[in-house]
């Protein structure tokens, strides 16, 4: 965290930077779909996207756990 920076501004700065890096990497990954330049199987594609989707699910759940704190069912 930079000196004088709030937790919110730190989050926004880092989330923007990291999010943009992820989007750029996904776009670059999509460039590999050109069959004229690359050879791949359906299994290759499934392996790549299964891993990406699992990491996105895990990352998202880490945020949602924090948001759902205090929401408990009481019978």
C-alpha positions as CSV (number, residue, x, y, z in Angstrom):
1,X,0.0,0.0,0.0
2,X,1.4,3.4,-1.0
3,X,1.8,6.0,1.7
4,X,-1.4,7.9,2.4
5,X,-3.5,5.6,0.3
6,X,-6.7,4.1,1.6
7,X,-7.6,0.5,1.5
8,X,-10.3,1.2,-1.0
9,X,-8.0,3.2,-3.4
10,X,-5.4,0.4,-3.1
11,X,-8.0,-2.2,-4.0
12,X,-9.2,-0.1,-7.0
13,X,-5.7,0.5,-8.3
14,X,-4.5,-3.1,-7.9
15,X,-7.8,-4.7,-9.1
16,X,-7.8,-2.5,-12.2
17,X,-4.2,-3.3,-13.0
18,X,-4.5,-7.1,-12.3
19,X,-7.9,-7.3,-14.0
20,X,-6.6,-5.7,-17.2
21,X,-3.6,-8.0,-17.2
22,X,-6.0,-11.0,-17.0
23,X,-8.2,-9.7,-19.8
24,X,-5.1,-9.1,-22.0
25,X,-3.8,-12.6,-21.3
26,X,-7.2,-14.1,-22.2
27,X,-7.2,-12.2,-25.5
28,X,-3.7,-13.5,-26.2
29,X,-4.8,-17.0,-25.4
30,X,-7.6,-16.6,-27.9
31,X,-5.1,-15.7,-30.6
32,X,-3.9,-19.4,-30.3
33,X,-7.2,-20.5,-31.9
34,X,-5.9,-19.7,-35.4
35,X,-5.6,-23.2,-36.9
36,X,-3.4,-21.8,-39.7
37,X,-0.7,-21.1,-37.2
38,X,-1.3,-23.6,-34.4
39,X,-2.3,-27.3,-33.9
40,X,-4.4,-28.3,-30.9
41,X,-7.0,-30.8,-29.9
42,X,-10.3,-30.4,-28.2
43,X,-8.8,-32.0,-25.2
44,X,-6.1,-29.3,-25.1
45,X,-8.7,-26.6,-25.2
46,X,-10.8,-28.3,-22.5
47,X,-7.8,-28.6,-20.2
48,X,-6.9,-25.0,-20.5
49,X,-10.4,-23.7,-19.9
50,X,-11.2,-26.1,-17.1
51,X,-8.2,-24.8,-15.3
52,X,-9.0,-21.2,-15.9
53,X,-12.7,-21.7,-14.9
54,X,-11.7,-23.5,-11.7
55,X,-9.3,-20.6,-10.7
56,X,-12.0,-18.0,-11.5
57,X,-14.5,-20.0,-9.4
58,X,-12.1,-20.3,-6.4
59,X,-11.1,-16.6,-6.6
60,X,-14.7,-15.5,-6.8
61,X,-15.7,-17.6,-3.8
62,X,-12.9,-15.9,-1.7
63,X,-14.7,-12.6,-2.3
64,X,-18.2,-14.0,-1.7
65,X,-17.2,-15.6,1.6
66,X,-16.3,-12.2,2.9
67,X,-19.6,-10.7,1.6
68,X,-21.8,-13.4,3.1
69,X,-20.3,-13.1,6.6
70,X,-23.1,-12.5,9.1
71,X,-25.8,-14.0,7.0
72,X,-26.7,-17.1,9.0
73,X,-29.9,-19.0,9.2
74,X,-31.3,-19.2,12.7
75,X,-34.1,-21.7,13.5
